[in-house]
Amino acid sequence: METIDRTIVFSALSYLLSYPDEQWRQVQSEWQEIIGQVQHQTLRKHLQTFLEKASTYTQDELIERYVSTFDFGKKTNLYVTYFHTGEQRERGLELLQLKDLYQRSGFEPTAKELPDFLPLMLEFAALSDKEQITAAFENYLLNLGELRSRLSTGNSLYTVLLDAVLLALSEVGVEGTVLQ
């Protein structure tokens, strides 16, 4: 995947997996235009499919779906370390390792989110080289595959975005076993 595609795809995924507030809606058409420039046909199609589906919902309906899927769904939250450590002590070490990776890479994330919040990790990926992306994601492919599987089981609107995340990571060389 070309560098420009990588930047656009990971930025778009970060945006699309963020809380769909009023600002999210306001820039949706801009993102549609940007996503239309993605050269990788399958990734472009995944992103466009999500935007098309999302546009059929009112803002309140989209927020309700997001909250019920990610905020209230312990089995479908966007904190990638949570899937195998939950709230256990080991999770703290993983969070520190991600935070350290961000700092060493010159990435300064917001203090509002934990370092394993998927949209934040995708924002990091949009600004990073392949080695940094691999370092951030290689230990979490199973977790992302599990999240994708759970979203698919629930016929979630967001399944196609996890398909795109996993494909984009594969395209930059992040390897591991992914549940299908």
C-alpha positions in Angstrom: 0.0 0.0 0.0 1.4 3.4 -1.0 2.3 5.9 1.7 -0.5 8.3 0.7 -3.1 5.5 0.8 -1.8 4.3 4.1 -2.1 7.8 5.6 -5.6 8.3 4.2 -6.9 4.8 5.1 -5.6 4.9 8.7 -6.8 8.5 9.2 -10.2 7.6 7.8 -10.5 4.5 10.0 -9.6 6.6 13.0 -12.3 9.1 12.1 -15.0 6.6 11.2 -14.5 4.6 14.5 -14.7 7.8 16.6 -17.8 8.9 18.4 -20.2 10.2 15.7 -21.0 13.6 17.2 -22.1 16.7 15.3 -18.6 17.5 14.0 -18.3 13.9 12.8 -21.4 14.5 10.6 -20.2 17.9 9.4 -17.0 16.6 7.9 -18.5 13.3 6.6 -18.8 14.6 3.0 -15.2 15.8 3.1 -14.1 12.3 4.1 -16.2 10.8 1.3 -14.2 12.9 -1.1 -10.8 12.0 0.5 -11.7 8.3 0.6 -12.6 8.4 -3.1 -8.9 9.0 -3.7 -7.7 5.7 -2.1 -6.1 3.6 -4.8 -6.6 0.2 -3.0 -10.0 -0.8 -4.4 -11.0 -3.1 -1.6 -10.1 -0.7 1.2 -11.8 2.2 -0.7 -15.0 0.0 -1.1 -15.0 -0.9 2.7 -14.8 2.7 3.7 -17.4 3.9 1.2 -19.7 1.1 2.2 -19.6 2.2 5.8 -20.2 5.8 4.9 -23.2 4.9 2.7 -24.7 2.8 5.5 -24.0 5.5 8.1 -25.7 8.1 6.0 -29.0 6.2 6.2 -29.1 6.8 10.0 -30.0 10.1 11.7 -27.3 11.5 13.9 -29.1 10.3 17.1 -29.6 6.8 15.6 -25.9 6.6 14.7 -24.9 7.7 18.2 -27.2 5.1 19.7 -25.7 2.4 17.6 -22.2 3.5 18.4 -22.8 3.7 22.2 -24.7 0.4 22.3 -21.9 -1.3 20.3 -18.8 0.1 21.8 -19.5 1.9 25.0 -21.9 -0.6 26.6 -20.6 -3.7 24.9 -17.9 -5.2 27.0 -17.4 -7.8 24.3 -17.2 -5.1 21.6 -15.3 -2.2 23.0 -12.5 -0.4 21.2 -9.8 -1.0 23.8 -7.6 -3.6 22.1 -5.8 -4.8 25.2 -9.1 -5.4 27.0 -9.9 -8.6 25.1 -7.2 -10.8 26.8 -6.5 -8.9 30.0 -9.8 -7.2 30.9 -9.2 -5.0 33.8 -6.3 -7.1 35.2 -3.0 -5.7 36.2 -1.2 -7.0 33.1 -3.2 -4.5 31.0 -1.4 -1.6 32.7 1.9 -2.9 31.5 0.6 -3.1 27.9 -0.8 0.4 28.1 2.6 1.7 29.3 4.3 -0.1 26.5 2.0 1.5 23.9 2.4 4.9 25.5 6.2 4.5 25.4 6.1 3.5 21.7 4.1 6.7 21.0 6.5 8.9 22.9 9.6 7.3 21.2 7.9 7.9 17.8 7.2 11.5 18.6 3.4 11.0 18.7 1.7 12.9 21.4 -1.8 11.4 21.9 -4.6 13.1 23.8 -4.8 12.5 27.5 -8.5 11.9 27.1 -8.1 8.3 25.9 -6.1 5.3 26.9 -3.3 4.3 24.5 -5.1 1.2 23.4 -8.2 3.0 22.1 -8.4 1.8 18.5 -9.1 5.2 16.9 -6.1 6.6 18.7 -3.9 3.6 17.5 -5.1 4.2 14.0 -4.3 7.9 14.2 -0.8 6.8 15.2 -0.6 4.4 12.3 -1.6 7.2 9.9 1.5 9.2 11.0 3.9 6.2 11.3 6.1 4.0 9.2 5.6 0.3 8.7 7.9 -0.7 11.5 6.1 1.6 14.0 2.7 0.3 12.9 3.9 -3.3 13.3 5.2 -2.5 16.8 1.8 -1.0 17.8 -0.4 -3.7 16.3 1.4 -7.0 16.0 0.4 -8.2 19.5 -3.3 -7.3 18.9 -4.3 -8.9 15.6 -6.1 -11.7 17.5 -7.9 -9.1 19.5 -9.0 -7.2 16.4 -10.0 -10.4 14.7 -12.1 -11.3 17.8 -13.7 -7.8 17.8 -14.5 -8.2 14.1 -16.0 -11.6 14.7 -18.2 -10.3 17.5 -19.4 -7.4 15.4 -20.2 -9.7 12.5 -22.2 -12.0 14.8 -24.3 -9.0 15.9 -24.7 -7.8 12.3 -23.0 -4.5 13.2 -22.7 -1.6 10.9 -19.1 -1.4 12.0 -18.0 -4.9 10.8 -16.9 -3.5 7.5 -14.6 -1.1 9.3 -12.8 -3.9 11.1 -12.5 -5.7 7.8 -10.7 -2.6 6.6 -8.5 -2.3 9.7 -7.4 -5.9 9.3 -6.8 -5.6 5.6 -4.9 -2.3 6.0 -2.7 -3.9 8.6 -2.0 -6.9 6.4 -1.1 -4.6 3.5 1.6 -2.8 5.6 3.0 -6.2 6.7 1.6 -6.6 10.2 1.4 -10.4 10.5 -0.4 -12.7 12.9 -3.2 -15.1 13.1 -6.6 -13.4 12.6 -9.9 -15.1 13.5 -12.3 -15.2 10.6 
